[in-house]
Each structure stands twice: as structure tokens, then as C-alpha cells.
Amino acid sequence: MELQGSEIRIEWDVENESECSLPVVWLQHIAFGEPLLSPESVIELPESLVTVDNEPQGESELIPGEQFKWPVSTDGVDLSAISGPNSRIHDLSYIHTLSDGTYTVKNPSADLAVTVAFDTDVFDSLWCWRSYGGYTDSPFFGREYVLGLEPATGWPAANIPESQGEDGTGTLLTLGPKETLSTWLTLDVSSPSN
């Protein structure tokens, strides 16, 4: 990990120490809350496709299994606009076919922005977890206000070897015997007014 100005750079080496090829789903659980998150906040993301998870996570404006171009769903839901903490939304979708491995979450009213850049050779998708007071069971009980934009090596959440048949997404990463995978991610905090 290295800090340069307002940017943190993290590098990893992951090794399969076994003698067998192993399927892997690797996810960086980056989650944002207040003060970055508010109804004035926006997500800036490159051209990509969105696929909504088939298994509803809770209350959602999105149709399970729906696929659309970022950011607006076929029903007009704009994922780049952040809903308020009492909107009772809790869903999961996958942003894939990314043209670039960079996104920014901005809150102009707080004069705050966070930009994340990641290695798309490894993390070829983002899991978009919107939890805006919509998870009413334990442990949140409707009190959470969180946006997860999580670089991932594959999708969906049920992306296990058994799902990689005809109906699988074919995105499961496999590490060969003794194979090492190296990657990186940066996170930069800034003021959007500068």
C-alpha cells in the first residue's frame, strides 16, 4: 500500500499454492456512506452494461435478470443518481463490459469526490450493491445507507463452478497450480470544485 498525495495505491499478489486449478471469485468490497452518499450524489462510470441479479436482495426498483446500458434501466431507473436513505431500496446488479476501469462518486453539496481505478485485466466487472434503508432484517433493520461499487473477477454472486454450464456467465476466474496473480487498485479523494 502506498499513499501519494490524496491517492492510495494498493497492490496484491495472490498465489494458488495447490497442485490443482482452482475457481476463484475475488471481490474488493468498497462501500460508501455519508457524507459522500446523499440524494445530491452521482456516480460517473464509463460505458458499460448492467445485469440485475436474478435473486432479489430486498426491495428494488429493478427487474431481476434485466440487462441494460449504463445508467438507465428499461423502466427509467437511473443508477447514476443516488436515492435517499429512506427510499427502502436494497438490490444487487453487475456492471460489466466496462470500457475503462475507473469510476467516481461525487457529492457536490459536500464538495467531496472519490475516484476508484482498478485493473480490468483482473477485475472485469463491478458489483453494484444499493442498500438505501431497504434491508429490514438483521443486522441492518432498515438503518443502512450504503453504496457498494465493488471491482470483481466475475459475476453473478452465485458464480460457482456448477453455474458455469450453458446458463453460466463464463466469468469465473481460474488460477492454475502454483499460479500467481498480481493486480492493483487506486482510490483518490478530492474536491469536485477544484
C-alpha positions as CSV (number, residue, x, y, z in Angstrom):
1,M,0.0,0.0,0.0
2,E,1.3,3.4,-0.9
3,L,0.0,6.9,-0.3
4,Q,0.8,9.7,-2.8
5,G,-1.0,13.0,-2.1
6,S,-4.7,12.2,-1.9
7,E,-4.3,8.8,-3.7
8,I,-3.9,5.4,-2.1
9,R,-2.5,2.6,-4.3
10,I,-2.9,-1.0,-3.2
11,E,-1.1,-3.9,-5.0
12,W,-1.7,-7.6,-4.4
13,D,-0.2,-10.9,-5.3
14,V,-2.4,-13.9,-4.9
15,E,-1.0,-17.4,-5.3
16,N,-2.7,-20.7,-5.7
17,E,-0.4,-22.8,-3.6
18,S,-2.1,-26.1,-4.5
19,E,-1.3,-28.6,-7.2
20,C,-4.8,-28.1,-8.8
21,S,-6.6,-25.4,-10.8
22,L,-9.0,-23.6,-8.6
23,P,-12.0,-21.4,-9.4
24,V,-11.9,-18.0,-7.7
25,V,-14.3,-15.1,-7.3
26,W,-12.3,-12.2,-6.0
27,L,-14.2,-9.1,-4.9
28,Q,-12.9,-5.8,-3.4
29,H,-15.7,-4.7,-1.0
30,I,-15.6,-1.0,-1.5
31,A,-18.6,0.6,0.2
32,F,-19.5,4.3,0.6
33,G,-21.8,6.0,3.1
34,E,-22.4,9.5,4.3
35,P,-21.2,12.3,3.8
36,L,-20.2,11.1,0.3
37,L,-23.6,9.5,-0.1
38,S,-26.6,11.8,-0.4
39,P,-29.5,12.4,-2.8
40,E,-27.3,15.0,-4.4
41,S,-24.6,12.4,-5.2
42,V,-23.9,11.0,-8.6
43,I,-21.9,8.1,-10.0
44,E,-19.8,8.6,-13.0
45,L,-18.9,5.4,-14.8
46,P,-17.7,4.6,-18.3
47,E,-19.8,3.0,-21.0
48,S,-20.9,-0.5,-19.8
49,L,-23.7,-3.0,-19.5
50,V,-25.7,-3.7,-16.3
51,T,-27.3,-7.0,-15.4
52,V,-29.6,-7.1,-12.4
53,D,-29.1,-10.2,-10.1
54,N,-31.7,-12.9,-10.7
55,E,-32.3,-13.3,-6.9
56,P,-34.0,-10.3,-5.4
57,Q,-32.0,-8.9,-2.5
58,G,-34.9,-7.0,-1.0
59,E,-37.0,-4.1,-2.1
60,S,-35.9,-2.9,-5.6
61,E,-36.9,-0.7,-8.5
62,L,-35.1,-3.1,-10.9
63,I,-36.4,-6.2,-12.6
64,P,-34.5,-9.4,-11.7
65,G,-32.4,-10.5,-14.7
66,E,-32.9,-7.3,-16.6
67,Q,-30.0,-6.1,-18.8
68,F,-29.5,-2.5,-20.0
69,K,-26.8,0.0,-20.9
70,W,-25.4,2.1,-18.0
71,P,-27.0,4.1,-16.4
72,V,-30.8,3.9,-17.1
73,S,-32.9,0.7,-16.9
74,T,-35.6,-0.1,-19.3
75,D,-38.1,1.2,-16.7
76,G,-36.3,4.5,-16.4
77,V,-34.4,3.9,-13.2
78,D,-31.2,6.0,-13.3
79,L,-28.5,4.1,-11.4
80,S,-26.1,7.1,-11.6
81,A,-28.4,9.1,-9.3
82,I,-28.3,8.2,-5.6
83,S,-31.7,7.7,-3.9
84,G,-32.2,9.0,-0.3
85,P,-31.7,7.0,2.9
86,N,-35.4,6.3,3.3
87,S,-36.1,5.1,-0.2
88,R,-36.2,1.4,1.1
89,I,-34.0,0.1,-1.8
90,H,-31.8,-3.0,-1.4
91,D,-30.6,-4.6,-4.6
92,L,-27.6,-6.0,-6.4
93,S,-26.6,-5.7,-10.1
94,Y,-23.4,-6.3,-12.1
95,I,-21.8,-3.7,-14.2
96,H,-19.7,-5.4,-16.9
97,T,-18.3,-5.0,-20.4
98,L,-16.5,-1.9,-19.0
99,S,-14.8,0.4,-21.5
100,D,-12.5,1.6,-18.6
101,G,-11.6,0.6,-15.1
102,T,-12.4,3.9,-13.4
103,Y,-15.5,5.3,-11.6
104,T,-16.2,8.4,-9.5
105,V,-18.8,9.0,-6.8
106,K,-19.4,12.8,-6.3
107,N,-21.3,14.8,-3.8
108,P,-21.2,18.5,-4.9
109,S,-23.1,19.7,-1.8
110,A,-20.3,18.2,0.4
111,D,-17.6,19.2,-2.0
112,L,-16.4,15.6,-1.9
113,A,-15.5,13.0,-4.6
114,V,-13.9,9.6,-4.6
115,T,-12.4,8.1,-7.7
116,V,-11.5,4.4,-7.9
117,A,-9.4,2.9,-10.6
118,F,-8.7,-0.8,-11.0
119,D,-7.0,-3.3,-13.2
120,T,-9.6,-4.5,-15.7
121,D,-7.4,-7.4,-16.8
122,V,-8.3,-9.0,-13.4
123,F,-11.4,-7.1,-12.2
124,D,-13.6,-7.2,-15.3
125,S,-16.8,-6.2,-13.6
126,L,-18.3,-4.1,-10.7
127,W,-20.9,-5.4,-8.3
128,C,-23.3,-2.5,-7.6
129,W,-24.9,-3.0,-4.2
130,R,-27.5,-0.4,-3.4
131,S,-28.7,-0.5,0.2
132,Y,-30.7,2.6,1.0
133,G,-32.7,1.6,4.0
134,G,-34.2,-1.4,2.2
135,Y,-32.7,-4.3,4.2
136,T,-35.1,-4.6,7.1
137,D,-33.8,-7.8,8.6
138,S,-30.8,-8.3,10.9
139,P,-28.2,-6.8,11.1
140,F,-29.4,-3.5,9.4
141,F,-33.1,-3.3,10.3
142,G,-33.6,-0.6,7.7
143,R,-30.9,1.7,9.1
144,E,-28.2,1.3,6.4
145,Y,-27.4,3.9,3.8
146,V,-24.6,2.3,1.7
147,L,-23.5,2.1,-1.9
148,G,-21.1,-0.7,-2.8
149,L,-19.2,-0.4,-6.1
150,E,-17.0,-3.4,-5.9
151,P,-14.4,-4.5,-8.5
152,A,-14.8,-8.2,-9.1
153,T,-13.3,-11.0,-11.1
154,G,-16.7,-12.4,-12.1
155,W,-20.4,-12.4,-11.6
156,P,-23.1,-13.2,-10.5
157,A,-22.9,-13.8,-6.8
158,A,-23.9,-17.4,-7.3
159,N,-21.0,-17.7,-9.8
160,I,-19.8,-21.1,-8.6
161,P,-18.4,-23.9,-10.9
162,E,-21.8,-25.6,-11.0
163,S,-23.3,-22.4,-12.6
164,Q,-20.7,-22.3,-15.4
165,G,-22.7,-24.6,-17.7
166,E,-24.9,-23.4,-20.5
167,D,-26.6,-20.9,-18.2
168,G,-23.4,-19.5,-16.6
169,T,-21.8,-16.2,-17.4
170,G,-18.4,-17.8,-18.2
171,T,-16.8,-15.1,-16.0
172,L,-15.4,-17.4,-13.3
173,L,-11.6,-16.9,-12.8
174,T,-9.4,-20.0,-12.6
175,L,-5.9,-20.0,-11.1
176,G,-3.7,-22.8,-12.3
177,P,-1.5,-24.8,-10.0
178,K,1.2,-22.6,-8.3
179,E,-0.1,-19.7,-10.4
180,T,0.3,-16.1,-9.0
181,L,-2.0,-13.3,-10.0
182,S,-0.8,-9.7,-9.5
183,T,-3.1,-6.7,-9.6
184,W,-3.7,-3.2,-8.3
185,L,-6.4,-0.6,-7.3
186,T,-6.2,3.1,-6.5
187,L,-8.6,5.3,-4.5
188,D,-8.4,9.1,-4.7
189,V,-10.3,11.6,-2.5
190,S,-10.8,15.0,-4.0
191,S,-12.9,18.1,-4.1
192,P,-15.1,18.3,-7.2
193,S,-15.0,22.1,-7.2
194,N,-11.2,22.1,-7.8
